[in-house]
Amino acid sequence: MASRVGKRTRQTLVFLHVVVSLGWMGAGAANVVLTSTAAVTDDVELRRSCYLLVSTVDLWLVIPGAFLALASGVALSLVTPWGLVTYWWVLVKLVLTVVVILYSTFFVGVWVEESIALGTAPSPVAGPLVVGPVVSLAAFLLMTWASVAKPWGRTPWRRRTATRVLARA
């Protein structure tokens, strides 16, 4: 099956997707370091600074990176033969991306804000605040592996080719 866009456009989209995805993963790794440091330190100012930095990294890197990775991934899937639901590896990446965005928004982000509001007191959600970014990082690594290995074959929802449709008519 031929690509639905020119080679340069596809290469540009792949480049954009890889760059923003790596940025998102790097920001996630930074959050693992910051939340881990905040969880184990007895230095109250360091703990508070770590939570403030997580909030800043989220605002400027994680949130834009997540949505740009989602948008560029969807765009790539729609203009290349891989499709959005044709191959399991693409569908798994899509689902994991959405799950990580939702989990980061409705859980990790809330926990960071709660921890910042505590001021210098230890956070009661310090443990989950470490686990959240670690799980996200594991999801990023799985998505990266899936992009390279392209495992699991085709889904049952793949688009039928014109020949198969005509043969059944």
Chimera marker file (.cmm) of the C-alpha trace (Angstrom):
<marker_set name="trace">
<marker id="1" x="0.000" y="0.000" z="0.000" r="1" g="1" b="0" radius="0.5"/>
<marker id="2" x="1.431" y="3.383" z="-0.968" r="1" g="1" b="0" radius="0.5"/>
<marker id="3" x="1.822" y="6.293" z="1.381" r="1" g="1" b="0" radius="0.5"/>
<marker id="4" x="-0.908" y="8.934" z="1.233" r="1" g="1" b="0" radius="0.5"/>
<marker id="5" x="1.578" y="11.830" z="1.428" r="1" g="1" b="0" radius="0.5"/>
<marker id="6" x="4.913" y="12.597" z="-0.163" r="1" g="1" b="0" radius="0.5"/>
<marker id="7" x="8.166" y="11.261" z="1.232" r="1" g="1" b="0" radius="0.5"/>
<marker id="8" x="9.296" y="14.663" z="2.561" r="1" g="1" b="0" radius="0.5"/>
<marker id="9" x="6.007" y="15.268" z="4.369" r="1" g="1" b="0" radius="0.5"/>
<marker id="10" x="6.095" y="11.797" z="5.916" r="1" g="1" b="0" radius="0.5"/>
<marker id="11" x="9.741" y="12.246" z="6.971" r="1" g="1" b="0" radius="0.5"/>
<marker id="12" x="8.902" y="15.621" z="8.512" r="1" g="1" b="0" radius="0.5"/>
<marker id="13" x="5.973" y="14.124" z="10.437" r="1" g="1" b="0" radius="0.5"/>
<marker id="14" x="8.112" y="11.210" z="11.649" r="1" g="1" b="0" radius="0.5"/>
<marker id="15" x="10.855" y="13.625" z="12.726" r="1" g="1" b="0" radius="0.5"/>
<marker id="16" x="8.362" y="15.834" z="14.571" r="1" g="1" b="0" radius="0.5"/>
<marker id="17" x="6.752" y="12.810" z="16.250" r="1" g="1" b="0" radius="0.5"/>
<marker id="18" x="10.104" y="11.381" z="17.374" r="1" g="1" b="0" radius="0.5"/>
<marker id="19" x="11.359" y="14.728" z="18.695" r="1" g="1" b="0" radius="0.5"/>
<marker id="20" x="8.232" y="15.577" z="20.701" r="1" g="1" b="0" radius="0.5"/>
<marker id="21" x="7.908" y="11.996" z="21.968" r="1" g="1" b="0" radius="0.5"/>
<marker id="22" x="11.514" y="11.985" z="23.148" r="1" g="1" b="0" radius="0.5"/>
<marker id="23" x="10.952" y="15.354" z="24.812" r="1" g="1" b="0" radius="0.5"/>
<marker id="24" x="7.869" y="13.996" z="26.559" r="1" g="1" b="0" radius="0.5"/>
<marker id="25" x="9.818" y="10.923" z="27.687" r="1" g="1" b="0" radius="0.5"/>
<marker id="26" x="12.737" y="13.060" z="28.888" r="1" g="1" b="0" radius="0.5"/>
<marker id="27" x="10.421" y="15.309" z="30.873" r="1" g="1" b="0" radius="0.5"/>
<marker id="28" x="8.838" y="12.194" z="32.371" r="1" g="1" b="0" radius="0.5"/>
<marker id="29" x="12.298" y="10.944" z="33.380" r="1" g="1" b="0" radius="0.5"/>
<marker id="30" x="13.036" y="14.318" z="34.998" r="1" g="1" b="0" radius="0.5"/>
<marker id="31" x="9.794" y="13.983" z="36.965" r="1" g="1" b="0" radius="0.5"/>
<marker id="32" x="10.903" y="10.540" z="38.206" r="1" g="1" b="0" radius="0.5"/>
<marker id="33" x="14.091" y="12.122" z="39.575" r="1" g="1" b="0" radius="0.5"/>
<marker id="34" x="12.275" y="15.095" z="41.098" r="1" g="1" b="0" radius="0.5"/>
<marker id="35" x="9.464" y="13.106" z="42.742" r="1" g="1" b="0" radius="0.5"/>
<marker id="36" x="11.937" y="10.502" z="44.043" r="1" g="1" b="0" radius="0.5"/>
<marker id="37" x="14.123" y="13.222" z="45.517" r="1" g="1" b="0" radius="0.5"/>
<marker id="38" x="11.112" y="14.886" z="47.135" r="1" g="1" b="0" radius="0.5"/>
<marker id="39" x="9.977" y="11.557" z="48.610" r="1" g="1" b="0" radius="0.5"/>
<marker id="40" x="13.287" y="10.700" z="50.289" r="1" g="1" b="0" radius="0.5"/>
<marker id="41" x="14.710" y="14.045" z="51.375" r="1" g="1" b="0" radius="0.5"/>
<marker id="42" x="14.441" y="15.508" z="54.845" r="1" g="1" b="0" radius="0.5"/>
<marker id="43" x="15.334" y="18.955" z="53.479" r="1" g="1" b="0" radius="0.5"/>
<marker id="44" x="11.993" y="20.780" z="53.449" r="1" g="1" b="0" radius="0.5"/>
<marker id="45" x="13.119" y="23.439" z="50.961" r="1" g="1" b="0" radius="0.5"/>
<marker id="46" x="14.478" y="20.818" z="48.575" r="1" g="1" b="0" radius="0.5"/>
<marker id="47" x="11.218" y="18.869" z="48.818" r="1" g="1" b="0" radius="0.5"/>
<marker id="48" x="9.142" y="21.957" z="48.058" r="1" g="1" b="0" radius="0.5"/>
<marker id="49" x="11.478" y="22.950" z="45.210" r="1" g="1" b="0" radius="0.5"/>
<marker id="50" x="11.155" y="19.485" z="43.680" r="1" g="1" b="0" radius="0.5"/>
<marker id="51" x="7.358" y="19.680" z="43.661" r="1" g="1" b="0" radius="0.5"/>
<marker id="52" x="7.466" y="23.193" z="42.194" r="1" g="1" b="0" radius="0.5"/>
<marker id="53" x="9.854" y="21.987" z="39.494" r="1" g="1" b="0" radius="0.5"/>
<marker id="54" x="7.574" y="19.034" z="38.668" r="1" g="1" b="0" radius="0.5"/>
<marker id="55" x="4.751" y="21.526" z="38.207" r="1" g="1" b="0" radius="0.5"/>
<marker id="56" x="6.933" y="23.696" z="35.957" r="1" g="1" b="0" radius="0.5"/>
<marker id="57" x="8.195" y="20.727" z="33.911" r="1" g="1" b="0" radius="0.5"/>
<marker id="58" x="4.590" y="19.573" z="33.505" r="1" g="1" b="0" radius="0.5"/>
<marker id="59" x="3.407" y="22.974" z="32.335" r="1" g="1" b="0" radius="0.5"/>
<marker id="60" x="6.175" y="23.675" z="29.844" r="1" g="1" b="0" radius="0.5"/>
<marker id="61" x="7.285" y="20.209" z="28.693" r="1" g="1" b="0" radius="0.5"/>
<marker id="62" x="4.996" y="17.336" z="29.684" r="1" g="1" b="0" radius="0.5"/>
<marker id="63" x="1.630" y="18.804" z="28.672" r="1" g="1" b="0" radius="0.5"/>
<marker id="64" x="2.727" y="20.250" z="25.309" r="1" g="1" b="0" radius="0.5"/>
<marker id="65" x="4.834" y="17.152" z="24.608" r="1" g="1" b="0" radius="0.5"/>
<marker id="66" x="1.967" y="14.793" z="25.381" r="1" g="1" b="0" radius="0.5"/>
<marker id="67" x="-0.513" y="16.544" z="23.121" r="1" g="1" b="0" radius="0.5"/>
<marker id="68" x="2.006" y="17.087" z="20.321" r="1" g="1" b="0" radius="0.5"/>
<marker id="69" x="2.991" y="13.396" z="20.489" r="1" g="1" b="0" radius="0.5"/>
<marker id="70" x="-0.677" y="12.420" z="20.346" r="1" g="1" b="0" radius="0.5"/>
<marker id="71" x="-1.449" y="14.785" z="17.452" r="1" g="1" b="0" radius="0.5"/>
<marker id="72" x="1.649" y="13.897" z="15.425" r="1" g="1" b="0" radius="0.5"/>
<marker id="73" x="1.083" y="10.166" z="16.016" r="1" g="1" b="0" radius="0.5"/>
<marker id="74" x="-2.532" y="10.373" z="14.875" r="1" g="1" b="0" radius="0.5"/>
<marker id="75" x="-1.507" y="12.465" z="11.846" r="1" g="1" b="0" radius="0.5"/>
<marker id="76" x="1.161" y="9.919" z="10.916" r="1" g="1" b="0" radius="0.5"/>
<marker id="77" x="-1.228" y="7.024" z="11.258" r="1" g="1" b="0" radius="0.5"/>
<marker id="78" x="-3.800" y="8.716" z="9.054" r="1" g="1" b="0" radius="0.5"/>
<marker id="79" x="-1.417" y="9.555" z="6.207" r="1" g="1" b="0" radius="0.5"/>
<marker id="80" x="0.628" y="6.366" z="6.129" r="1" g="1" b="0" radius="0.5"/>
<marker id="81" x="-0.269" y="2.746" z="5.449" r="1" g="1" b="0" radius="0.5"/>
<marker id="82" x="0.032" y="1.944" z="9.168" r="1" g="1" b="0" radius="0.5"/>
<marker id="83" x="-3.444" y="3.362" z="9.836" r="1" g="1" b="0" radius="0.5"/>
<marker id="84" x="-4.938" y="4.226" z="13.208" r="1" g="1" b="0" radius="0.5"/>
<marker id="85" x="-6.488" y="0.819" z="13.943" r="1" g="1" b="0" radius="0.5"/>
<marker id="86" x="-4.878" y="-1.386" z="11.276" r="1" g="1" b="0" radius="0.5"/>
<marker id="87" x="-1.967" y="-2.666" z="13.382" r="1" g="1" b="0" radius="0.5"/>
<marker id="88" x="-1.960" y="-3.564" z="17.068" r="1" g="1" b="0" radius="0.5"/>
<marker id="89" x="1.285" y="-1.719" z="17.768" r="1" g="1" b="0" radius="0.5"/>
<marker id="90" x="-0.227" y="1.581" z="16.551" r="1" g="1" b="0" radius="0.5"/>
<marker id="91" x="-3.445" y="1.026" z="18.492" r="1" g="1" b="0" radius="0.5"/>
<marker id="92" x="-1.528" y="0.104" z="21.675" r="1" g="1" b="0" radius="0.5"/>
<marker id="93" x="0.558" y="3.278" z="21.349" r="1" g="1" b="0" radius="0.5"/>
<marker id="94" x="-2.600" y="5.353" z="20.914" r="1" g="1" b="0" radius="0.5"/>
<marker id="95" x="-4.308" y="3.804" z="23.932" r="1" g="1" b="0" radius="0.5"/>
<marker id="96" x="-1.199" y="4.100" z="26.132" r="1" g="1" b="0" radius="0.5"/>
<marker id="97" x="-0.739" y="7.739" z="25.114" r="1" g="1" b="0" radius="0.5"/>
<marker id="98" x="-4.319" y="8.598" z="26.054" r="1" g="1" b="0" radius="0.5"/>
<marker id="99" x="-4.103" y="6.613" z="29.318" r="1" g="1" b="0" radius="0.5"/>
<marker id="100" x="-0.846" y="8.323" z="30.328" r="1" g="1" b="0" radius="0.5"/>
<marker id="101" x="-2.329" y="11.756" z="29.545" r="1" g="1" b="0" radius="0.5"/>
<marker id="102" x="-5.476" y="11.035" z="31.576" r="1" g="1" b="0" radius="0.5"/>
<marker id="103" x="-3.584" y="9.452" z="34.500" r="1" g="1" b="0" radius="0.5"/>
<marker id="104" x="-1.075" y="12.302" z="34.576" r="1" g="1" b="0" radius="0.5"/>
<marker id="105" x="-3.854" y="14.885" z="34.493" r="1" g="1" b="0" radius="0.5"/>
<marker id="106" x="-6.348" y="13.449" z="36.947" r="1" g="1" b="0" radius="0.5"/>
<marker id="107" x="-3.992" y="11.806" z="39.416" r="1" g="1" b="0" radius="0.5"/>
<marker id="108" x="-0.342" y="12.870" z="39.224" r="1" g="1" b="0" radius="0.5"/>
<marker id="109" x="-1.135" y="16.518" z="38.499" r="1" g="1" b="0" radius="0.5"/>
<marker id="110" x="-3.599" y="16.671" z="41.396" r="1" g="1" b="0" radius="0.5"/>
<marker id="111" x="-1.083" y="15.033" z="43.742" r="1" g="1" b="0" radius="0.5"/>
<marker id="112" x="1.614" y="17.531" z="42.743" r="1" g="1" b="0" radius="0.5"/>
<marker id="113" x="-0.724" y="20.453" z="43.454" r="1" g="1" b="0" radius="0.5"/>
<marker id="114" x="-1.693" y="18.914" z="46.829" r="1" g="1" b="0" radius="0.5"/>
<marker id="115" x="1.977" y="18.459" z="47.710" r="1" g="1" b="0" radius="0.5"/>
<marker id="116" x="2.799" y="22.049" z="46.778" r="1" g="1" b="0" radius="0.5"/>
<marker id="117" x="-0.130" y="23.301" z="48.889" r="1" g="1" b="0" radius="0.5"/>
<marker id="118" x="1.298" y="21.499" z="51.941" r="1" g="1" b="0" radius="0.5"/>
<marker id="119" x="4.259" y="23.872" z="51.918" r="1" g="1" b="0" radius="0.5"/>
<marker id="120" x="7.131" y="22.305" z="53.794" r="1" g="1" b="0" radius="0.5"/>
<marker id="121" x="5.188" y="19.365" z="55.275" r="1" g="1" b="0" radius="0.5"/>
<marker id="122" x="5.892" y="15.874" z="53.939" r="1" g="1" b="0" radius="0.5"/>
<marker id="123" x="3.400" y="14.836" z="51.290" r="1" g="1" b="0" radius="0.5"/>
<marker id="124" x="1.068" y="11.952" z="52.141" r="1" g="1" b="0" radius="0.5"/>
<marker id="125" x="1.025" y="11.097" z="48.410" r="1" g="1" b="0" radius="0.5"/>
<marker id="126" x="4.815" y="11.058" z="48.002" r="1" g="1" b="0" radius="0.5"/>
<marker id="127" x="4.789" y="7.322" z="47.184" r="1" g="1" b="0" radius="0.5"/>
<marker id="128" x="2.151" y="7.497" z="44.444" r="1" g="1" b="0" radius="0.5"/>
<marker id="129" x="3.907" y="10.613" z="43.126" r="1" g="1" b="0" radius="0.5"/>
<marker id="130" x="7.015" y="8.512" z="42.504" r="1" g="1" b="0" radius="0.5"/>
<marker id="131" x="5.101" y="5.542" z="41.098" r="1" g="1" b="0" radius="0.5"/>
<marker id="132" x="3.064" y="7.660" z="38.637" r="1" g="1" b="0" radius="0.5"/>
<marker id="133" x="6.026" y="9.015" z="36.654" r="1" g="1" b="0" radius="0.5"/>
<marker id="134" x="7.784" y="5.614" z="36.817" r="1" g="1" b="0" radius="0.5"/>
<marker id="135" x="4.716" y="3.916" z="35.299" r="1" g="1" b="0" radius="0.5"/>
<marker id="136" x="4.511" y="6.653" z="32.657" r="1" g="1" b="0" radius="0.5"/>
<marker id="137" x="8.192" y="6.156" z="31.831" r="1" g="1" b="0" radius="0.5"/>
<marker id="138" x="7.593" y="2.400" z="31.490" r="1" g="1" b="0" radius="0.5"/>
<marker id="139" x="4.706" y="3.169" z="29.098" r="1" g="1" b="0" radius="0.5"/>
<marker id="140" x="7.007" y="5.457" z="27.067" r="1" g="1" b="0" radius="0.5"/>
<marker id="141" x="9.597" y="2.700" z="26.816" r="1" g="1" b="0" radius="0.5"/>
<marker id="142" x="6.954" y="0.165" z="25.736" r="1" g="1" b="0" radius="0.5"/>
<marker id="143" x="5.684" y="2.595" z="23.086" r="1" g="1" b="0" radius="0.5"/>
<marker id="144" x="9.234" y="3.168" z="21.840" r="1" g="1" b="0" radius="0.5"/>
<marker id="145" x="9.862" y="-0.572" z="21.625" r="1" g="1" b="0" radius="0.5"/>
<marker id="146" x="6.552" y="-1.081" z="19.780" r="1" g="1" b="0" radius="0.5"/>
<marker id="147" x="7.527" y="1.601" z="17.253" r="1" g="1" b="0" radius="0.5"/>
<marker id="148" x="10.746" y="-0.233" z="16.489" r="1" g="1" b="0" radius="0.5"/>
<marker id="149" x="9.595" y="-3.875" z="16.720" r="1" g="1" b="0" radius="0.5"/>
<marker id="150" x="6.088" y="-3.403" z="15.275" r="1" g="1" b="0" radius="0.5"/>
<marker id="151" x="4.773" y="-6.528" z="17.038" r="1" g="1" b="0" radius="0.5"/>
<marker id="152" x="1.405" y="-8.264" z="17.261" r="1" g="1" b="0" radius="0.5"/>
<marker id="153" x="0.297" y="-8.078" z="13.630" r="1" g="1" b="0" radius="0.5"/>
<marker id="154" x="-2.923" y="-6.659" z="12.224" r="1" g="1" b="0" radius="0.5"/>
<marker id="155" x="-6.114" y="-5.914" z="14.104" r="1" g="1" b="0" radius="0.5"/>
<marker id="156" x="-9.451" y="-7.325" z="12.943" r="1" g="1" b="0" radius="0.5"/>
<marker id="157" x="-10.535" y="-3.735" z="12.147" r="1" g="1" b="0" radius="0.5"/>
<marker id="158" x="-8.073" y="-3.123" z="9.338" r="1" g="1" b="0" radius="0.5"/>
<marker id="159" x="-9.335" y="-1.443" z="6.221" r="1" g="1" b="0" radius="0.5"/>
<marker id="160" x="-10.186" y="-3.854" z="3.453" r="1" g="1" b="0" radius="0.5"/>
<marker id="161" x="-8.427" y="-3.353" z="0.165" r="1" g="1" b="0" radius="0.5"/>
<marker id="162" x="-10.430" y="-2.476" z="-2.918" r="1" g="1" b="0" radius="0.5"/>
<marker id="163" x="-9.667" y="-5.912" z="-4.403" r="1" g="1" b="0" radius="0.5"/>
<marker id="164" x="-11.214" y="-7.776" z="-1.492" r="1" g="1" b="0" radius="0.5"/>
<marker id="165" x="-14.291" y="-5.556" z="-1.552" r="1" g="1" b="0" radius="0.5"/>
<marker id="166" x="-14.720" y="-6.045" z="-5.306" r="1" g="1" b="0" radius="0.5"/>
<marker id="167" x="-14.186" y="-9.804" z="-5.010" r="1" g="1" b="0" radius="0.5"/>
<marker id="168" x="-17.087" y="-10.072" z="-2.576" r="1" g="1" b="0" radius="0.5"/>
<marker id="169" x="-19.472" y="-8.009" z="-4.744" r="1" g="1" b="0" radius="0.5"/>
<link id1="1" id2="2" r="1" g="1" b="0" radius="0.2"/>
<link id1="2" id2="3" r="1" g="1" b="0" radius="0.2"/>
<link id1="3" id2="4" r="1" g="1" b="0" radius="0.2"/>
<link id1="4" id2="5" r="1" g="1" b="0" radius="0.2"/>
<link id1="5" id2="6" r="1" g="1" b="0" radius="0.2"/>
<link id1="6" id2="7" r="1" g="1" b="0" radius="0.2"/>
<link id1="7" id2="8" r="1" g="1" b="0" radius="0.2"/>
<link id1="8" id2="9" r="1" g="1" b="0" radius="0.2"/>
<link id1="9" id2="10" r="1" g="1" b="0" radius="0.2"/>
<link id1="10" id2="11" r="1" g="1" b="0" radius="0.2"/>
<link id1="11" id2="12" r="1" g="1" b="0" radius="0.2"/>
<link id1="12" id2="13" r="1" g="1" b="0" radius="0.2"/>
<link id1="13" id2="14" r="1" g="1" b="0" radius="0.2"/>
<link id1="14" id2="15" r="1" g="1" b="0" radius="0.2"/>
<link id1="15" id2="16" r="1" g="1" b="0" radius="0.2"/>
<link id1="16" id2="17" r="1" g="1" b="0" radius="0.2"/>
<link id1="17" id2="18" r="1" g="1" b="0" radius="0.2"/>
<link id1="18" id2="19" r="1" g="1" b="0" radius="0.2"/>
<link id1="19" id2="20" r="1" g="1" b="0" radius="0.2"/>
<link id1="20" id2="21" r="1" g="1" b="0" radius="0.2"/>
<link id1="21" id2="22" r="1" g="1" b="0" radius="0.2"/>
<link id1="22" id2="23" r="1" g="1" b="0" radius="0.2"/>
<link id1="23" id2="24" r="1" g="1" b="0" radius="0.2"/>
<link id1="24" id2="25" r="1" g="1" b="0" radius="0.2"/>
<link id1="25" id2="26" r="1" g="1" b="0" radius="0.2"/>
<link id1="26" id2="27" r="1" g="1" b="0" radius="0.2"/>
<link id1="27" id2="28" r="1" g="1" b="0" radius="0.2"/>
<link id1="28" id2="29" r="1" g="1" b="0" radius="0.2"/>
<link id1="29" id2="30" r="1" g="1" b="0" radius="0.2"/>
<link id1="30" id2="31" r="1" g="1" b="0" radius="0.2"/>
<link id1="31" id2="32" r="1" g="1" b="0" radius="0.2"/>
<link id1="32" id2="33" r="1" g="1" b="0" radius="0.2"/>
<link id1="33" id2="34" r="1" g="1" b="0" radius="0.2"/>
<link id1="34" id2="35" r="1" g="1" b="0" radius="0.2"/>
<link id1="35" id2="36" r="1" g="1" b="0" radius="0.2"/>
<link id1="36" id2="37" r="1" g="1" b="0" radius="0.2"/>
<link id1="37" id2="38" r="1" g="1" b="0" radius="0.2"/>
<link id1="38" id2="39" r="1" g="1" b="0" radius="0.2"/>
<link id1="39" id2="40" r="1" g="1" b="0" radius="0.2"/>
<link id1="40" id2="41" r="1" g="1" b="0" radius="0.2"/>
<link id1="41" id2="42" r="1" g="1" b="0" radius="0.2"/>
<link id1="42" id2="43" r="1" g="1" b="0" radius="0.2"/>
<link id1="43" id2="44" r="1" g="1" b="0" radius="0.2"/>
<link id1="44" id2="45" r="1" g="1" b="0" radius="0.2"/>
<link id1="45" id2="46" r="1" g="1" b="0" radius="0.2"/>
<link id1="46" id2="47" r="1" g="1" b="0" radius="0.2"/>
<link id1="47" id2="48" r="1" g="1" b="0" radius="0.2"/>
<link id1="48" id2="49" r="1" g="1" b="0" radius="0.2"/>
<link id1="49" id2="50" r="1" g="1" b="0" radius="0.2"/>
<link id1="50" id2="51" r="1" g="1" b="0" radius="0.2"/>
<link id1="51" id2="52" r="1" g="1" b="0" radius="0.2"/>
<link id1="52" id2="53" r="1" g="1" b="0" radius="0.2"/>
<link id1="53" id2="54" r="1" g="1" b="0" radius="0.2"/>
<link id1="54" id2="55" r="1" g="1" b="0" radius="0.2"/>
<link id1="55" id2="56" r="1" g="1" b="0" radius="0.2"/>
<link id1="56" id2="57" r="1" g="1" b="0" radius="0.2"/>
<link id1="57" id2="58" r="1" g="1" b="0" radius="0.2"/>
<link id1="58" id2="59" r="1" g="1" b="0" radius="0.2"/>
<link id1="59" id2="60" r="1" g="1" b="0" radius="0.2"/>
<link id1="60" id2="61" r="1" g="1" b="0" radius="0.2"/>
<link id1="61" id2="62" r="1" g="1" b="0" radius="0.2"/>
<link id1="62" id2="63" r="1" g="1" b="0" radius="0.2"/>
<link id1="63" id2="64" r="1" g="1" b="0" radius="0.2"/>
<link id1="64" id2="65" r="1" g="1" b="0" radius="0.2"/>
<link id1="65" id2="66" r="1" g="1" b="0" radius="0.2"/>
<link id1="66" id2="67" r="1" g="1" b="0" radius="0.2"/>
<link id1="67" id2="68" r="1" g="1" b="0" radius="0.2"/>
<link id1="68" id2="69" r="1" g="1" b="0" radius="0.2"/>
<link id1="69" id2="70" r="1" g="1" b="0" radius="0.2"/>
<link id1="70" id2="71" r="1" g="1" b="0" radius="0.2"/>
<link id1="71" id2="72" r="1" g="1" b="0" radius="0.2"/>
<link id1="72" id2="73" r="1" g="1" b="0" radius="0.2"/>
<link id1="73" id2="74" r="1" g="1" b="0" radius="0.2"/>
<link id1="74" id2="75" r="1" g="1" b="0" radius="0.2"/>
<link id1="75" id2="76" r="1" g="1" b="0" radius="0.2"/>
<link id1="76" id2="77" r="1" g="1" b="0" radius="0.2"/>
<link id1="77" id2="78" r="1" g="1" b="0" radius="0.2"/>
<link id1="78" id2="79" r="1" g="1" b="0" radius="0.2"/>
<link id1="79" id2="80" r="1" g="1" b="0" radius="0.2"/>
<link id1="80" id2="81" r="1" g="1" b="0" radius="0.2"/>
<link id1="81" id2="82" r="1" g="1" b="0" radius="0.2"/>
<link id1="82" id2="83" r="1" g="1" b="0" radius="0.2"/>
<link id1="83" id2="84" r="1" g="1" b="0" radius="0.2"/>
<link id1="84" id2="85" r="1" g="1" b="0" radius="0.2"/>
<link id1="85" id2="86" r="1" g="1" b="0" radius="0.2"/>
<link id1="86" id2="87" r="1" g="1" b="0" radius="0.2"/>
<link id1="87" id2="88" r="1" g="1" b="0" radius="0.2"/>
<link id1="88" id2="89" r="1" g="1" b="0" radius="0.2"/>
<link id1="89" id2="90" r="1" g="1" b="0" radius="0.2"/>
<link id1="90" id2="91" r="1" g="1" b="0" radius="0.2"/>
<link id1="91" id2="92" r="1" g="1" b="0" radius="0.2"/>
<link id1="92" id2="93" r="1" g="1" b="0" radius="0.2"/>
<link id1="93" id2="94" r="1" g="1" b="0" radius="0.2"/>
<link id1="94" id2="95" r="1" g="1" b="0" radius="0.2"/>
<link id1="95" id2="96" r="1" g="1" b="0" radius="0.2"/>
<link id1="96" id2="97" r="1" g="1" b="0" radius="0.2"/>
<link id1="97" id2="98" r="1" g="1" b="0" radius="0.2"/>
<link id1="98" id2="99" r="1" g="1" b="0" radius="0.2"/>
<link id1="99" id2="100" r="1" g="1" b="0" radius="0.2"/>
<link id1="100" id2="101" r="1" g="1" b="0" radius="0.2"/>
<link id1="101" id2="102" r="1" g="1" b="0" radius="0.2"/>
<link id1="102" id2="103" r="1" g="1" b="0" radius="0.2"/>
<link id1="103" id2="104" r="1" g="1" b="0" radius="0.2"/>
<link id1="104" id2="105" r="1" g="1" b="0" radius="0.2"/>
<link id1="105" id2="106" r="1" g="1" b="0" radius="0.2"/>
<link id1="106" id2="107" r="1" g="1" b="0" radius="0.2"/>
<link id1="107" id2="108" r="1" g="1" b="0" radius="0.2"/>
<link id1="108" id2="109" r="1" g="1" b="0" radius="0.2"/>
<link id1="109" id2="110" r="1" g="1" b="0" radius="0.2"/>
<link id1="110" id2="111" r="1" g="1" b="0" radius="0.2"/>
<link id1="111" id2="112" r="1" g="1" b="0" radius="0.2"/>
<link id1="112" id2="113" r="1" g="1" b="0" radius="0.2"/>
<link id1="113" id2="114" r="1" g="1" b="0" radius="0.2"/>
<link id1="114" id2="115" r="1" g="1" b="0" radius="0.2"/>
<link id1="115" id2="116" r="1" g="1" b="0" radius="0.2"/>
<link id1="116" id2="117" r="1" g="1" b="0" radius="0.2"/>
<link id1="117" id2="118" r="1" g="1" b="0" radius="0.2"/>
<link id1="118" id2="119" r="1" g="1" b="0" radius="0.2"/>
<link id1="119" id2="120" r="1" g="1" b="0" radius="0.2"/>
<link id1="120" id2="121" r="1" g="1" b="0" radius="0.2"/>
<link id1="121" id2="122" r="1" g="1" b="0" radius="0.2"/>
<link id1="122" id2="123" r="1" g="1" b="0" radius="0.2"/>
<link id1="123" id2="124" r="1" g="1" b="0" radius="0.2"/>
<link id1="124" id2="125" r="1" g="1" b="0" radius="0.2"/>
<link id1="125" id2="126" r="1" g="1" b="0" radius="0.2"/>
<link id1="126" id2="127" r="1" g="1" b="0" radius="0.2"/>
<link id1="127" id2="128" r="1" g="1" b="0" radius="0.2"/>
<link id1="128" id2="129" r="1" g="1" b="0" radius="0.2"/>
<link id1="129" id2="130" r="1" g="1" b="0" radius="0.2"/>
<link id1="130" id2="131" r="1" g="1" b="0" radius="0.2"/>
<link id1="131" id2="132" r="1" g="1" b="0" radius="0.2"/>
<link id1="132" id2="133" r="1" g="1" b="0" radius="0.2"/>
<link id1="133" id2="134" r="1" g="1" b="0" radius="0.2"/>
<link id1="134" id2="135" r="1" g="1" b="0" radius="0.2"/>
<link id1="135" id2="136" r="1" g="1" b="0" radius="0.2"/>
<link id1="136" id2="137" r="1" g="1" b="0" radius="0.2"/>
<link id1="137" id2="138" r="1" g="1" b="0" radius="0.2"/>
<link id1="138" id2="139" r="1" g="1" b="0" radius="0.2"/>
<link id1="139" id2="140" r="1" g="1" b="0" radius="0.2"/>
<link id1="140" id2="141" r="1" g="1" b="0" radius="0.2"/>
<link id1="141" id2="142" r="1" g="1" b="0" radius="0.2"/>
<link id1="142" id2="143" r="1" g="1" b="0" radius="0.2"/>
<link id1="143" id2="144" r="1" g="1" b="0" radius="0.2"/>
<link id1="144" id2="145" r="1" g="1" b="0" radius="0.2"/>
<link id1="145" id2="146" r="1" g="1" b="0" radius="0.2"/>
<link id1="146" id2="147" r="1" g="1" b="0" radius="0.2"/>
<link id1="147" id2="148" r="1" g="1" b="0" radius="0.2"/>
<link id1="148" id2="149" r="1" g="1" b="0" radius="0.2"/>
<link id1="149" id2="150" r="1" g="1" b="0" radius="0.2"/>
<link id1="150" id2="151" r="1" g="1" b="0" radius="0.2"/>
<link id1="151" id2="152" r="1" g="1" b="0" radius="0.2"/>
<link id1="152" id2="153" r="1" g="1" b="0" radius="0.2"/>
<link id1="153" id2="154" r="1" g="1" b="0" radius="0.2"/>
<link id1="154" id2="155" r="1" g="1" b="0" radius="0.2"/>
<link id1="155" id2="156" r="1" g="1" b="0" radius="0.2"/>
<link id1="156" id2="157" r="1" g="1" b="0" radius="0.2"/>
<link id1="157" id2="158" r="1" g="1" b="0" radius="0.2"/>
<link id1="158" id2="159" r="1" g="1" b="0" radius="0.2"/>
<link id1="159" id2="160" r="1" g="1" b="0" radius="0.2"/>
<link id1="160" id2="161" r="1" g="1" b="0" radius="0.2"/>
<link id1="161" id2="162" r="1" g="1" b="0" radius="0.2"/>
<link id1="162" id2="163" r="1" g="1" b="0" radius="0.2"/>
<link id1="163" id2="164" r="1" g="1" b="0" radius="0.2"/>
<link id1="164" id2="165" r="1" g="1" b="0" radius="0.2"/>
<link id1="165" id2="166" r="1" g="1" b="0" radius="0.2"/>
<link id1="166" id2="167" r="1" g="1" b="0" radius="0.2"/>
<link id1="167" id2="168" r="1" g="1" b="0" radius="0.2"/>
<link id1="168" id2="169" r="1" g="1" b="0" radius="0.2"/>
</marker_set>
